[in-house]
Every structure is written in C-alpha cells, then in structure tokens.
C-alpha cells in the first residue's frame, strides 16, 4: 500500500453505481403508484377511525423500498449487509385491521418490483389489485347488521320485545342476556329489512320496556 492508496475511497466509487436517470424514473413511478395505493386505501377503508398517517406511510413505504432495492441490486456486498441490518429491526405496532396488512405488503411489493426494473408488472399488477379491492371491499350486503340493546322490567316485557323485533326485522338473534332483580337486559343481533330505524321508537314505548338502543356494527357477520 502506498501513500495514494490511503486516500482512495470506495464510497466515492459507488456514486455512479446507480445512474441519476434510473433513480429519478424509479422514484417518480414509486410516488405515482404509492399515491394510487393511498387513494385505493382511502376509498376502501371501512374501519372505525381513518388514519391519515397510515395512508401517508403507504406512499413513503413504496418509495423507501424502491430506494433500498436500487442500492441492493447495484452492489452484491451491500445486499448481504442489508439483509443482516434489516434482520434486527422489530416493529411493535399492532395492525388492527386485517386489510391494512395487504396494503403494507402491496406497497413493499411495488417498491421491490419497480427497483428491479419490472415497470409493466408493477403498473399493471397495481391496477388489477386496486380494481379487485375496490369491487370486493366496497361491496355491501343486502341487509344491514345492527345490535339492539333492550332493558325490560320483567320476563313478560322481554318476550313482548323479542316478538316485536321478530316481526319488524329480517333476522333477530339473542347475543347476550343479563338478568338482575327488577330488570332484564338483552343484546340482540338484527338484520333490517330496510334502512328505516323508526322501529326502535316503537320498541321503547312498549309496556315494560325501559330503554332501547340501536348500534351499527361495521365488522363481519357469518351467516
């Protein structure tokens, strides 16, 4: 090793490993497809509280993955080091909505495919996935699920309330029952015949019924 070898830098040699044009094209496409994923997520979200931070993360995750894979594909040694570095990363944030996992993997997959140069696969694949999600996630059942909480004075009032609900709803199933001295509380799953909820007012006015509460449920029902 001579004196000039001391000042040689492999870091400077890696500057040209990925061309500026490739970086610009990959990042622009990653941003565009990330925004497409963002819009699909916004249109298909059906949870309790929409998180704009998570939606923005989908765009950032697509671009970050693209940058990482561009670096990995340009240097074999770096790819081995990247695998070791990412293997120690742990995330503790719980994913509450199962569909959010699909969007996370979608963003990562798009970033990987774009950085690998498979632009048609990334674009066409994203369009097909987006259409499928828009069609199936936004599909609504012909019946609307609700939970009705009824508080009654006694068993006779309970039977009267249950009989009334059987006549005005398409389906009525007791989910839980709490009996106390002087009161009976029922939680029933009902499927409405139509969007009219005025039957709750009539239910609350029945003899022996203390109160009636109707709660919408956004989850999945079987059957």
N, C-alpha and C positions, 0 to 999 in steps of 0.2 A: 504494500500500500504506500503510495507516495503522498505528497502534500496536497495535490489537487483532488485526490480521491476523498479526502476528508470532507470537502465542500460539495461533493456530489449528493444530490437529493433525489431519492426515488419518488418523493412526494410531488416534485415538480414534473417528473416524467409521466405521472398519472393524469396530468391535467388534460392531455389530449386523448386519453383512452376512450372518452365518450365525446362525440362531436357536439358542438353547440346546436346545430340544426336538429339532431336527434333528441336532445334534451328539450328544446322548445316544442317540437311536434308532440313528443310524449306527454309533456306537462299540459299542453293545451287540450289534447284529447282526454287526458285523465280528468281535467277540470270539467270538460263538457259532459263526459259520461258520469262523473260524480254528481253534477247538477241534475242529470236525468234520474239517477238513483234517489237523490234528495226529493225531487218532485213526486216520484212514484211513492216514496215513503210517506210524504205529506198527504197524498191522495188516498192511500190505503190504510192510514193509521186509524185504529178503532179502539184504542185503549182509553183509560180514564183521563189521563192528563198528557197532552202532547208536549214533547221535549224538543225545543228548537236546537238545543245544544247537541243532542244526539244526532239530529238530522244534519247539522253542520259537520259533525265528526265524520259522517259518511263521505262527504266531499274531500275532507282533509285526508282521510284514511286511503282513499283511492290515489291521491297524488303522492302521499308519503310512500305507499307501497311501490308505486312506479319509480320513484327516486331510488329506493333501496335495491330493487331488482335491476335497474340500469347499472348501478355500481357493482352488483354481484356478477352480472353477466360479462362485465368488462375485465374482471380480474378473478382468476381461479383461487388464488391465495386468500383474497378478500372474502370470497364466498364461504370458505371454511371458517374464517374468523367470525363472519356474520352469524353463521349457524350457532357457534359457541356463545356469542354475545346474546343472541335472542333467546337462547335456551334457558337463561337465568331470569328472564323477565316474567313477572307474575302480575296478573290483574285480579283484583278482589271485588270489583264492582259486579253486583248481581244483575243479570238480564231478566227483567220481569216479564216481558212479552216474548213468547217463543219466536214470533215472526221477526223480531229485531235481530236474532242470530242469523237468519237468512240474509238480511240486508248487510250485516257486517261481513259475512263470507262473500257476498256479491261484490262489495267494494274492494276487498282484498284480491279476489279473483280477477277483477277487471284491471287492477293495477299490475298484477303479475303478467297477464296476457298482453297488455299494452307494451310493457317494458321488454317483453320477448319479441316484439315486432309483429305479433299476430293481430293487426288492427281490424281486419274484417271480422274475425272471430269475436273480438271484444265488442264491436259495434252491433253486429247482428245478434250476438248472444244476449246483449243487454236489452235490445229492443224486444226480443222474444220473451225474455224473463219479465220485463216490465209489463207487457201486454197480458201475460198469464196472471201476474199478481193483480193487475187492475180488474181483470174479469172475475177471478175467483174470490179475492178478498172483499171486493165491493158487492158481491152477490148477497142479497138479503133473503131471508126465509119468508115464506108467505104468511107466517104467523109471528107475532111479537111476544117474546118471553118477558114476564114480569113476576115479581114477588109481591104477594099481598100479605100484610101483617094485620091480623084482626084480633081485637081484645073483646071478649064476651063476658057476660055476667055468670053464666052457668052452661050446663051441657045442652039444654034446650035451645039457647041462643046460638050455641056453636053449631048444632045441627041445622038450624034455620039459615045461618050464614053460609054454611057449606052447600046446602041445597040451592040457595040463590046463585052462588058462584057457578055451580054446575050448569045452570040454565043460561047464564049470560056469557060464559066463556067456552072456548072450544075444548080446553083441557084444564083440569084442576086437580092438583096432586098435593097432599099434605107433606111438607118437608120437615116440619118440627112442630111440637106441641108442648106448651108449658102450662101446667095446671097449678094454681095457687088457691088458697082459700078465698072464695068470693070472686075469682076471675079465671078465665082460660084464654091463653094467647096462642094463636095459630099462625104459622108461616106457610103459605101455600104458593106453589108454582102454578101460574096460569098462562094460558095461551089465548090471546084475544082473537075474537072473530073479525074485528075491525079496529081501527085506531081510536075509536071513541072510548074514553075512560070515565064517562059520567056514571057508570055503574057503581063506582066507589062511593059517590054521594048517597045513592040509594042504600048501599050496604051499611053505611054509617048510621042511617036513620032507622034501621030495623030495630025492633024491640029486643033489648038485652045486649045490643052491640054498643060498646063504649067508644071504640075508635076503629078506623080502617085506614091503612097506609099502603099506597101503591108505589113500588120501587122498580125502576127499569134495571135490567141486567144485561151487560154487554158481553158476557162470557159465552162459552159454548155449551149447548144443551145436546144431550144424546136422546134420540127417540123423537 
